[in-house]
């Protein structure tokens, strides 16, 4: 098992993100935003700066946390934006020798909701277009149980995997998202249904009031899932996304010092669970 973290939850600059992971003792980081810009969307000049600093630090990148199909998109929106983002991301992934890119599956249109089966069919059609690129470039799209059709249920996640039917499409299981997006569903049951297809894991935890907690202190079955992954010989990535001091993708950026210290504590608590 390899440990990583969505680095912008430690701080906004790449220097702070690198420093945080080194302090925890990890050699990997999952990059989403640097100075408010997504790694897949920033200019070539900005990317080169980020690449140089990460490379010089000796850190490695476990995954690109892209915007493809995420909470800010919708199924009725322009798919070309997502298609172009993947095409732009791939050369950058190759530079970092990174094979994983996080995707979601397009939320429904809140103003004019699609019937669910139509929504599902369009998600599958779009994902198959992206998979053609991924297979050709030998990268892996990891689909997160978050906003979008695939995140509605474990059954949808499994259907998506089977419909796509490609070694370039796997699942990213986020422990906390079940509590947020699948209310009333037992996290352990959701996990067990998608477990055979999991290639990447995000760690979040929430209490009964949906307040973010440190790992293992909430209702997401983090300890049980980590131990089960360990027992099962899982050898891919576990990546933290605290959501305590900052929730970056929602524009909620907390005090820099508190954010940094919270991230370090979160990472160390995760390690203590795993090696207990």
Backbone bond lengths (Angstrom), bond angles and torsions (degrees), N, CA, C in turn:
res aa  C-N    CA-C-N  psi(-1)  N-CA   C-N-CA  omega(-1)  CA-C   N-CA-C  phi
1 X - - - 1.466 - - 1.515 109.89 -
2 X 1.326 116.24 135.76 1.462 121.35 -179.03 1.526 108.92 -117.14
3 X 1.335 116.14 139.52 1.459 120.88 -175.65 1.524 111.74 -105.05
4 X 1.325 114.61 144.98 1.457 121.69 -178.62 1.527 107.50 -153.79
5 X 1.328 116.63 -172.91 1.453 120.39 178.15 1.512 110.68 -165.31
6 X 1.332 115.90 149.33 1.463 120.20 175.38 1.515 106.75 -72.16
7 X 1.314 114.57 103.87 1.469 121.06 -160.20 1.516 115.08 -68.56
8 X 1.341 119.18 -24.02 1.464 118.40 -178.96 1.523 112.13 -70.98
9 X 1.333 118.04 -10.36 1.463 119.75 174.76 1.528 111.74 -79.65
10 X 1.333 115.61 -4.39 1.469 119.86 172.19 1.526 111.06 -94.02
11 X 1.320 116.57 -27.92 1.457 121.44 -177.58 1.515 110.69 170.01
12 X 1.313 115.58 168.53 1.459 120.04 -173.28 1.530 113.90 -83.99
13 X 1.320 117.73 -35.02 1.465 120.06 -176.28 1.518 110.92 -85.36
14 X 1.308 116.01 154.37 1.463 119.21 179.35 1.527 110.73 -67.70
15 X 1.319 117.21 -30.17 1.468 120.14 178.45 1.527 111.10 -62.59
16 X 1.336 116.46 -44.39 1.462 120.85 179.43 1.530 110.16 -67.22
17 X 1.310 117.23 -39.71 1.459 121.25 179.86 1.528 111.12 -62.82
18 X 1.314 116.24 -42.91 1.466 120.69 177.33 1.527 110.33 -64.13
19 X 1.320 116.06 -46.42 1.463 121.38 -178.01 1.529 111.20 -58.33
20 X 1.333 116.87 -42.20 1.461 120.77 -177.64 1.524 111.36 -62.03
21 X 1.320 116.59 -45.49 1.463 119.21 -177.73 1.526 111.92 -69.14
22 X 1.316 116.21 -34.18 1.459 119.39 176.30 1.533 110.19 -67.25
23 X 1.327 116.72 -38.43 1.463 119.55 -179.59 1.525 111.44 -65.78
24 X 1.333 116.92 -36.92 1.466 119.73 176.91 1.522 110.47 -70.11
25 X 1.336 114.98 -29.66 1.466 119.31 -179.52 1.511 113.65 103.47
26 X 1.334 116.08 19.58 1.457 121.07 -179.08 1.525 110.80 -98.58
27 X 1.333 115.87 152.36 1.462 120.12 178.23 1.522 112.36 -104.04
28 X 1.350 116.41 -3.62 1.469 120.74 -179.44 1.529 111.03 -119.67
29 X 1.331 115.32 152.65 1.449 122.80 171.67 1.526 108.50 -141.61
30 X 1.315 116.37 146.26 1.467 121.62 176.22 1.523 106.79 -102.83
31 X 1.316 116.72 115.52 1.467 119.44 -173.50 1.527 110.96 -95.26
32 X 1.329 115.00 130.83 1.460 122.52 173.68 1.527 108.34 -116.15
33 X 1.339 116.49 -77.83 1.465 120.33 -179.03 1.524 111.13 -113.85
34 X 1.320 115.22 145.53 1.460 122.31 170.31 1.524 106.63 -129.10
35 X 1.323 116.08 122.42 1.463 121.49 -175.92 1.531 111.04 53.20
36 X 1.339 115.49 37.44 1.458 120.69 176.15 1.513 115.61 82.81
37 X 1.327 118.32 2.60 1.462 121.20 -179.15 1.524 110.44 -116.08
38 X 1.334 115.76 133.41 1.460 119.45 179.57 1.518 110.35 -69.45
39 X 1.320 116.03 143.93 1.457 121.94 -176.99 1.519 112.62 -59.60
40 X 1.330 116.74 -30.00 1.461 119.95 -179.50 1.528 112.71 -83.64
41 X 1.330 117.11 -15.54 1.466 121.09 -172.48 1.527 113.60 -109.71
42 X 1.323 118.66 -17.69 1.463 121.31 -176.50 1.528 111.58 -67.77
43 X 1.307 115.64 164.38 1.466 120.73 -179.39 1.522 110.85 -65.19
44 X 1.322 115.76 161.39 1.464 120.08 177.08 1.522 110.95 -60.03
45 X 1.325 116.62 -38.14 1.462 120.84 -178.92 1.530 110.78 -64.80
46 X 1.337 116.12 -43.76 1.469 120.31 178.86 1.525 109.96 -66.04
47 X 1.317 117.16 -41.38 1.464 119.79 179.01 1.522 110.95 -60.92
48 X 1.318 117.18 -42.93 1.464 120.36 -179.33 1.524 111.09 -61.31
49 X 1.320 116.44 -36.96 1.472 120.71 177.31 1.522 110.60 -64.78
50 X 1.339 116.24 -46.30 1.460 120.76 178.86 1.523 110.44 -63.18
51 X 1.318 116.64 -45.73 1.461 120.70 -179.73 1.521 111.27 -58.58
52 X 1.313 116.30 -45.52 1.461 120.45 -177.96 1.522 111.05 -61.45
53 X 1.320 117.10 -45.42 1.465 120.48 -176.68 1.528 111.66 -68.47
54 X 1.328 117.13 -39.77 1.468 119.91 177.43 1.520 110.00 -66.65
55 X 1.325 116.55 -44.89 1.458 121.57 -178.82 1.534 111.62 -62.56
56 X 1.321 116.16 -43.77 1.470 120.31 -179.92 1.523 111.63 -66.47
57 X 1.334 116.85 -27.31 1.475 120.44 -179.52 1.523 112.50 -76.98
58 X 1.331 116.55 -17.35 1.453 120.52 -176.34 1.517 113.78 86.91
59 X 1.344 117.32 1.10 1.458 120.85 178.51 1.528 110.09 -76.00
60 X 1.349 115.08 157.94 1.455 122.48 175.65 1.531 108.70 -119.78
61 X 1.329 116.53 158.07 1.462 121.59 -178.25 1.526 109.20 -108.91
62 X 1.325 116.39 118.98 1.465 121.20 -176.55 1.517 112.40 -77.73
63 X 1.334 116.71 -32.39 1.463 120.33 -172.84 1.523 109.50 -163.50
64 X 1.316 116.49 149.15 1.467 122.43 169.18 1.528 106.98 -94.50
65 X 1.321 118.12 118.88 1.468 121.66 176.91 1.524 108.15 -87.87
66 X 1.303 116.45 85.43 1.469 122.15 -171.65 1.525 112.10 -77.93
67 X 1.336 114.88 178.19 1.471 122.14 175.87 1.521 111.78 -97.12
68 X 1.313 118.27 2.07 1.467 122.29 -172.56 1.526 111.70 -62.66
69 X 1.332 115.54 119.32 1.459 121.71 177.72 1.511 114.78 66.95
70 X 1.333 118.12 16.21 1.467 119.70 -170.32 1.525 113.17 -81.19
71 X 1.331 115.23 -171.85 1.460 122.72 -174.34 1.527 113.31 -59.14
72 X 1.333 117.63 -22.36 1.469 120.97 -178.02 1.527 112.57 -89.05
73 X 1.329 117.36 -1.07 1.461 121.18 177.90 1.525 109.37 -103.39
74 X 1.323 116.41 -179.36 1.460 120.93 171.83 1.526 109.08 -152.73
75 X 1.324 115.32 155.96 1.457 120.82 -172.96 1.524 112.22 -63.32
76 X 1.313 117.82 -25.56 1.465 121.02 179.47 1.527 112.26 -88.39
77 X 1.346 116.50 0.06 1.458 120.52 -177.87 1.521 113.57 -80.02
78 X 1.313 115.47 -176.45 1.461 122.48 -176.02 1.531 110.30 -79.81
79 X 1.317 116.34 110.34 1.456 121.70 -179.33 1.531 111.97 -67.22
80 X 1.321 116.89 -25.58 1.465 119.88 -177.71 1.527 111.56 -57.39
81 X 1.328 117.03 -32.89 1.468 120.86 178.67 1.529 110.39 -60.00
82 X 1.320 116.82 -43.87 1.467 121.00 179.82 1.526 111.24 -70.22
83 X 1.317 115.64 -41.74 1.462 121.47 178.58 1.528 109.93 -59.30
84 X 1.329 115.61 -46.75 1.467 120.41 -179.49 1.526 111.43 -67.02
85 X 1.333 116.70 -34.42 1.462 119.52 179.08 1.526 110.86 -63.89
86 X 1.334 116.95 -42.73 1.463 119.37 178.47 1.529 110.76 -63.96
87 X 1.316 116.72 -43.03 1.471 120.13 179.47 1.528 110.59 -60.97
88 X 1.324 116.61 -37.74 1.460 121.07 179.61 1.526 111.14 -73.92
89 X 1.333 116.53 -33.60 1.460 120.43 -176.63 1.525 112.62 -70.86
90 X 1.311 117.50 -35.56 1.461 120.51 -170.76 1.526 113.78 -58.13
91 X 1.319 120.36 -48.70 1.475 118.30 177.35 1.523 112.74 -59.83
92 X 1.313 116.46 -32.12 1.463 120.33 177.99 1.525 110.89 -71.55
93 X 1.313 116.45 -38.29 1.466 120.57 175.54 1.525 110.26 -62.36
94 X 1.324 116.05 -41.35 1.470 120.37 179.46 1.527 111.08 -62.07
95 X 1.323 116.65 -37.78 1.470 120.20 178.49 1.527 110.47 -60.44
96 X 1.322 115.69 -40.65 1.471 120.48 -179.11 1.530 112.97 -86.82
97 X 1.325 116.70 -2.67 1.466 121.24 -175.41 1.534 110.57 56.54
98 X 1.343 114.83 44.12 1.459 123.40 -178.32 1.522 109.52 -107.47
99 X 1.317 117.60 129.29 1.466 118.71 -177.48 1.524 114.16 -103.03
100 X 1.349 118.43 -11.10 1.458 120.75 -177.36 1.528 112.33 -105.17
101 X 1.340 115.57 138.38 1.458 120.85 170.68 1.526 107.93 -134.60
102 X 1.328 115.87 127.05 1.466 121.97 -176.74 1.531 109.90 -78.57
103 X 1.352 115.78 133.87 1.460 122.00 176.05 1.520 109.32 -133.72
104 X 1.335 115.39 163.94 1.466 121.95 171.47 1.523 107.42 -125.57
105 X 1.328 117.88 -166.52 1.466 118.42 -172.94 1.529 113.04 -134.56
106 X 1.319 116.29 49.54 1.453 124.48 166.36 1.531 115.14 55.18
107 X 1.330 116.28 103.05 1.464 119.89 174.31 1.523 111.45 -56.58
108 X 1.314 115.95 157.28 1.460 120.75 176.04 1.527 110.04 -67.59
109 X 1.313 116.70 164.44 1.461 121.88 178.21 1.526 108.25 -79.16
110 X 1.339 118.14 113.07 1.472 119.52 -175.98 1.528 112.99 -66.27
111 X 1.325 117.11 -25.86 1.467 120.65 -178.18 1.521 113.01 -86.80
112 X 1.332 115.79 -25.59 1.458 120.46 -179.78 1.527 108.35 -147.69
113 X 1.338 117.48 73.42 1.466 121.17 -173.05 1.526 112.97 -59.63
114 X 1.320 114.45 137.35 1.455 120.24 175.40 1.520 110.11 -82.66
115 X 1.330 116.27 149.75 1.464 121.17 170.08 1.523 107.90 -60.42
116 X 1.338 117.06 143.70 1.460 119.32 -167.81 1.531 114.54 -59.86
117 X 1.313 118.17 -40.17 1.456 118.29 -177.99 1.528 111.96 -68.28
118 X 1.310 117.27 -35.76 1.469 120.17 174.62 1.522 109.96 -63.14
119 X 1.331 115.93 -41.98 1.466 122.56 177.20 1.526 109.67 -59.47
120 X 1.326 116.31 -48.56 1.464 121.07 -179.68 1.520 111.72 -59.28
121 X 1.330 116.48 -46.09 1.470 120.62 -177.58 1.523 111.85 -62.92
122 X 1.342 116.74 -37.30 1.464 119.08 179.49 1.523 111.18 -72.68
123 X 1.337 117.04 -36.60 1.469 120.07 174.91 1.524 109.86 -59.80
124 X 1.307 116.74 -47.41 1.466 121.17 -178.63 1.523 110.76 -63.79
125 X 1.329 116.97 -42.04 1.464 120.11 178.35 1.528 110.95 -60.47
126 X 1.324 116.29 -46.63 1.470 120.55 -179.10 1.533 111.05 -63.85
127 X 1.325 115.05 -44.04 1.457 118.22 -177.02 1.526 111.21 -64.72
128 X 1.305 116.87 -35.34 1.463 120.06 177.57 1.527 111.38 -65.42
129 X 1.315 116.94 -33.33 1.467 120.30 175.53 1.524 110.66 -66.09
130 X 1.325 115.99 -42.02 1.466 119.82 178.43 1.529 111.35 -67.76
131 X 1.325 115.91 -36.12 1.460 120.18 -178.38 1.529 111.79 -65.71
132 X 1.314 116.82 -32.42 1.464 119.03 176.38 1.528 110.55 -57.34
133 X 1.324 115.73 -41.57 1.470 120.78 178.52 1.522 109.77 -68.92
134 X 1.335 115.84 -46.38 1.465 120.82 -176.94 1.523 111.61 -60.30
135 X 1.319 116.97 -44.28 1.458 120.57 -179.70 1.526 111.01 -63.38
136 X 1.296 116.15 -42.06 1.460 120.58 -179.45 1.518 111.57 -63.58
137 X 1.337 116.40 -34.11 1.468 121.44 -176.29 1.532 112.66 -98.85
138 X 1.333 116.39 0.27 1.467 122.30 177.27 1.526 112.62 58.24
139 X 1.345 114.81 47.05 1.462 121.17 172.20 1.518 108.02 -117.68
140 X 1.333 116.88 172.11 1.463 121.54 -177.08 1.529 110.29 -126.40
141 X 1.335 115.52 124.33 1.459 120.75 171.18 1.528 107.65 -83.59
142 X 1.330 116.88 124.16 1.467 120.38 176.08 1.529 107.80 -108.54
143 X 1.314 115.74 117.10 1.458 122.00 -174.20 1.525 110.72 -90.79
144 X 1.326 115.35 122.99 1.466 121.39 -177.66 1.522 111.59 -90.10
145 X 1.324 115.92 140.96 1.466 121.53 174.11 1.523 109.08 -76.81
146 X 1.334 114.10 82.10 1.464 121.15 -175.84 1.522 107.82 -139.74
147 X 1.326 117.27 -144.95 1.455 121.11 178.03 1.521 109.60 -59.01
148 X 1.319 116.89 141.28 1.448 120.69 177.90 1.513 112.73 119.44
149 X 1.325 115.15 168.98 1.461 120.53 -175.59 1.523 111.75 -60.57
150 X 1.322 117.44 -42.89 1.456 120.32 -177.51 1.512 113.29 -61.63
151 X 1.328 116.75 -28.69 1.451 120.54 -177.77 1.518 114.86 -84.02
152 X 1.334 117.20 -0.81 1.462 119.46 -178.86 1.517 112.50 -66.45
153 X 1.335 116.15 -30.74 1.461 119.48 -177.40 1.517 109.99 -163.21
154 X 1.329 115.20 162.77 1.467 120.12 174.00 1.519 110.22 -63.43
155 X 1.322 116.28 -35.58 1.464 120.57 179.86 1.527 111.12 -62.88
156 X 1.324 116.76 -39.42 1.468 120.02 177.43 1.524 110.87 -65.37
157 X 1.327 116.49 -40.24 1.463 120.37 178.74 1.526 110.43 -60.29
158 X 1.330 115.73 -46.09 1.463 119.89 -178.86 1.530 110.59 -66.97
159 X 1.323 117.22 -40.47 1.467 119.93 177.50 1.524 110.84 -59.73
160 X 1.323 115.53 -41.95 1.459 120.17 -179.54 1.532 110.64 -60.94
161 X 1.316 116.95 -45.72 1.459 120.65 178.65 1.528 110.75 -59.36
162 X 1.330 116.22 -45.50 1.461 119.97 -176.32 1.523 112.19 -70.69
163 X 1.325 116.88 -35.87 1.466 120.30 178.48 1.526 111.13 -69.01
164 X 1.331 116.41 -40.86 1.467 120.17 -179.65 1.523 109.94 -71.35
165 X 1.335 116.00 -44.21 1.463 122.07 173.50 1.537 112.07 50.32
166 X 1.325 115.56 60.22 1.465 120.38 -177.75 1.518 110.46 -144.08
167 X 1.323 117.84 142.97 1.470 120.46 174.37 1.524 112.21 -67.38
168 X 1.317 116.87 -10.81 1.467 121.32 178.88 1.522 112.71 -94.17
169 X 1.342 117.22 8.04 1.463 120.90 177.77 1.517 109.71 -130.78
170 X 1.337 116.25 117.37 1.463 122.79 -179.93 1.524 108.88 -133.40
171 X 1.321 115.74 176.60 1.461 120.50 -179.25 1.525 112.10 -104.26
172 X 1.327 113.81 143.54 1.460 122.87 171.06 1.520 105.81 -109.85
173 X 1.319 116.12 116.84 1.462 119.96 -179.67 1.519 110.06 -97.65
174 X 1.330 116.10 119.84 1.465 122.65 175.76 1.519 108.53 -101.66
175 X 1.328 116.03 117.21 1.462 120.58 -174.05 1.530 112.77 -61.75
176 X 1.328 117.03 -38.96 1.460 119.80 -175.70 1.511 114.65 -80.87
177 X 1.320 117.39 -25.53 1.463 119.81 -175.11 1.518 113.68 -64.81
178 X 1.307 117.11 -25.91 1.474 119.84 177.81 1.526 109.68 -60.49
179 X 1.320 116.68 -41.67 1.462 120.77 -179.17 1.524 111.51 -68.00
180 X 1.327 116.25 -30.75 1.464 120.66 -175.82 1.520 112.36 -87.16
181 X 1.335 117.52 -43.25 1.458 121.64 -172.98 1.526 114.20 -101.63
182 X 1.318 117.35 -13.44 1.468 120.40 -176.20 1.518 109.89 -129.16
183 X 1.317 115.55 59.57 1.462 121.45 -174.38 1.536 110.72 -58.26
184 X 1.337 114.38 134.42 1.448 120.18 -179.53 1.515 114.17 89.81
185 X 1.339 116.31 -6.89 1.458 120.89 179.15 1.522 108.99 -93.55
186 X 1.304 116.76 134.71 1.461 121.64 178.40 1.536 108.74 -74.12
187 X 1.353 118.31 120.31 1.470 120.90 -177.76 1.524 114.37 -53.00
188 X 1.345 116.53 -38.82 1.465 118.97 -179.49 1.531 111.32 -64.07
189 X 1.337 116.55 -39.32 1.468 120.21 179.75 1.523 111.04 -65.36
190 X 1.335 116.55 -42.47 1.465 121.26 178.01 1.524 109.62 -60.86
191 X 1.319 115.75 -47.68 1.463 121.31 -179.08 1.523 111.78 -58.33
192 X 1.311 117.29 -45.91 1.458 120.53 -176.66 1.526 111.99 -64.69
193 X 1.326 117.12 -32.82 1.464 120.28 179.44 1.528 112.10 -70.03
194 X 1.329 116.86 -33.70 1.472 119.33 -177.00 1.525 112.57 -99.33
195 X 1.323 117.23 -8.62 1.469 121.79 -174.19 1.528 114.49 -49.72
196 X 1.327 120.33 -43.02 1.472 119.12 -177.34 1.527 114.35 -61.84
197 X 1.330 116.60 -16.42 1.466 120.35 -173.81 1.528 112.69 -112.16
198 X 1.339 117.05 4.72 1.465 121.08 -175.75 1.529 110.81 -76.96
199 X 1.325 115.30 130.21 1.464 122.05 178.32 1.529 111.44 -121.07
200 X 1.344 116.04 -12.27 1.468 120.34 -174.92 1.527 106.45 -156.50
201 X 1.336 117.08 146.43 1.469 121.34 -177.16 1.525 110.04 -131.31
202 X 1.334 115.12 135.04 1.462 121.46 168.96 1.525 108.58 -106.16
203 X 1.319 116.18 139.32 1.459 120.86 178.47 1.526 110.38 -108.52
204 X 1.330 114.79 113.37 1.460 123.73 166.05 1.523 106.04 -132.29
205 X 1.326 116.03 159.16 1.456 119.89 176.85 1.519 108.68 -145.67
206 X 1.331 116.23 145.22 1.462 122.43 179.97 1.526 109.68 -136.42
207 X 1.332 115.59 151.11 1.464 119.12 173.39 1.528 109.68 -87.25
208 X 1.318 117.05 -172.81 1.460 121.19 -175.54 1.523 113.07 -65.46
209 X 1.323 116.61 -22.62 1.471 120.79 178.20 1.528 112.02 -93.31
210 X 1.337 116.20 10.71 1.465 123.64 -178.97 1.526 112.56 63.71
211 X 1.314 116.49 30.65 1.451 121.21 171.63 1.527 107.86 -92.11
212 X 1.342 116.07 131.40 1.459 119.99 -178.07 1.520 110.70 -63.21
213 X 1.329 115.96 138.45 1.460 122.14 179.12 1.526 109.36 -126.48
214 X 1.304 115.72 171.21 1.462 119.74 171.59 1.533 108.52 -69.72
215 X 1.328 117.92 157.22 1.467 120.29 -174.63 1.519 112.59 -60.90
216 X 1.330 114.97 132.81 1.458 120.70 179.71 1.503 114.24 88.28
217 X 1.344 117.41 -4.74 1.462 121.02 -178.52 1.527 112.45 -101.76
218 X 1.332 116.99 -1.62 1.453 121.53 -178.65 1.515 112.78 -113.70
219 X 1.331 114.97 -151.49 1.461 121.91 -172.70 1.528 113.30 -108.05
220 X 1.345 117.97 10.11 1.462 120.73 -172.46 1.526 114.57 -87.51
221 X 1.321 117.39 3.48 1.471 122.09 179.90 1.533 111.91 62.15
222 X 1.323 116.16 35.97 1.462 120.42 -176.76 1.527 111.41 -60.58
223 X 1.329 117.44 -47.58 1.464 120.03 -178.65 1.521 111.12 -60.73
224 X 1.329 115.74 -47.00 1.462 120.02 -177.67 1.526 111.54 -63.46
225 X 1.330 115.91 -41.40 1.460 119.86 -178.88 1.524 110.78 -68.85
226 X 1.315 117.47 -42.14 1.469 120.27 177.57 1.523 111.21 -60.29
227 X 1.317 116.53 -44.10 1.459 119.80 -179.54 1.526 111.51 -66.77
228 X 1.324 116.26 -36.44 1.459 119.63 178.21 1.525 111.01 -67.98
229 X 1.330 116.87 -40.49 1.462 120.26 176.93 1.531 110.41 -61.98
230 X 1.322 114.97 -43.97 1.465 120.26 179.58 1.531 110.51 -61.40
231 X 1.304 116.45 -46.44 1.465 121.65 -179.47 1.529 111.04 -63.68
232 X 1.335 116.41 -33.14 1.463 121.32 -176.93 1.525 113.35 -81.82
233 X 1.338 116.68 -3.57 1.450 120.02 179.36 1.521 114.39 79.84
234 X 1.329 116.55 22.08 1.461 120.91 177.45 1.525 109.53 -58.30
235 X 1.337 117.33 128.00 1.472 119.46 -175.23 1.521 113.71 -126.29
236 X 1.329 116.30 19.96 1.460 119.79 176.89 1.534 109.48 -100.93
237 X 1.332 117.22 -153.80 1.461 121.34 -169.82 1.525 114.10 -94.20
238 X 1.333 114.25 144.36 1.460 124.28 166.89 1.522 106.05 -120.45
239 X 1.330 116.31 121.28 1.463 121.50 -169.88 1.524 110.14 -126.30
240 X 1.322 117.42 128.80 1.464 120.86 -176.90 1.536 112.27 -83.72
241 X 1.319 115.27 147.27 1.472 123.10 173.84 1.526 107.09 -143.91
242 X 1.337 118.38 80.41 1.465 121.94 -166.30 1.526 116.69 -56.11
243 X 1.339 118.33 -45.75 1.467 121.96 -177.03 1.529 112.46 59.44
244 X 1.325 117.35 24.71 1.470 119.73 -179.10 1.526 110.94 -97.09
245 X 1.316 117.11 -64.81 1.463 119.98 -178.93 1.519 112.19 -83.37
246 X 1.322 117.14 -30.12 1.465 122.78 179.57 1.519 109.19 -139.63
247 X 1.339 115.12 143.88 1.472 121.68 170.04 1.522 104.71 -124.13
248 X 1.311 115.34 84.83 1.462 121.91 -165.08 1.513 112.82 -61.25
249 X 1.324 117.83 -42.82 1.473 119.12 -175.21 1.531 111.98 -67.05
250 X 1.335 117.47 -17.20 1.458 121.44 176.14 1.527 111.81 -97.01
251 X 1.339 116.21 4.80 1.459 120.56 179.67 1.515 114.09 79.04
252 X 1.341 116.89 12.67 1.462 120.99 -179.90 1.529 108.87 -96.75
253 X 1.316 115.79 96.35 1.462 121.60 -178.07 1.523 108.30 -109.78
254 X 1.318 115.63 115.69 1.461 120.33 -176.24 1.508 113.61 -83.03
255 X 1.331 115.53 -173.33 1.454 121.98 177.41 1.532 109.17 -56.10
256 X 1.344 117.90 128.98 1.474 120.23 -174.15 1.521 114.13 -57.06
257 X 1.328 117.31 -41.37 1.466 119.83 -178.14 1.521 111.26 -68.56
258 X 1.345 116.22 -43.85 1.464 120.05 179.15 1.528 110.39 -65.92
259 X 1.320 116.22 -41.52 1.467 121.35 178.99 1.521 110.86 -58.50
260 X 1.326 116.15 -46.15 1.468 121.01 -178.54 1.536 110.78 -64.45
261 X 1.330 116.36 -48.72 1.462 119.96 -178.11 1.520 111.56 -64.11
262 X 1.335 116.72 -37.47 1.460 120.85 178.79 1.523 110.44 -63.04
263 X 1.317 115.80 -41.73 1.471 120.78 -179.24 1.530 110.48 -63.34
264 X 1.315 116.61 -44.55 1.467 121.01 179.12 1.524 110.35 -61.24
265 X 1.338 115.75 -46.82 1.464 120.29 179.39 1.518 111.20 -60.71
266 X 1.324 116.09 -41.85 1.463 121.57 -179.62 1.531 110.64 -60.32
267 X 1.326 115.37 -48.74 1.457 119.73 179.93 1.523 112.60 -60.60
268 X 1.324 116.25 -42.90 1.467 120.04 -178.68 1.531 111.68 -69.44
269 X 1.334 116.86 -34.62 1.463 119.82 176.48 1.527 110.69 -66.06
270 X 1.338 116.44 -38.18 1.459 119.61 177.28 1.526 110.85 -61.93
271 X 1.310 115.79 -45.31 1.471 120.55 178.89 1.529 111.11 -60.92
272 X 1.329 115.85 -40.61 1.471 119.45 -178.83 1.527 111.31 -64.71
273 X 1.328 117.12 -33.78 1.467 120.66 176.52 1.522 109.17 -65.72
274 X 1.315 115.91 -46.65 1.460 120.89 -173.86 1.529 112.25 -65.99
275 X 1.332 116.82 -38.19 1.446 120.25 -175.49 1.518 113.94 -100.23
276 X 1.323 116.52 8.99 1.469 120.73 -178.66 1.519 110.86 -66.67
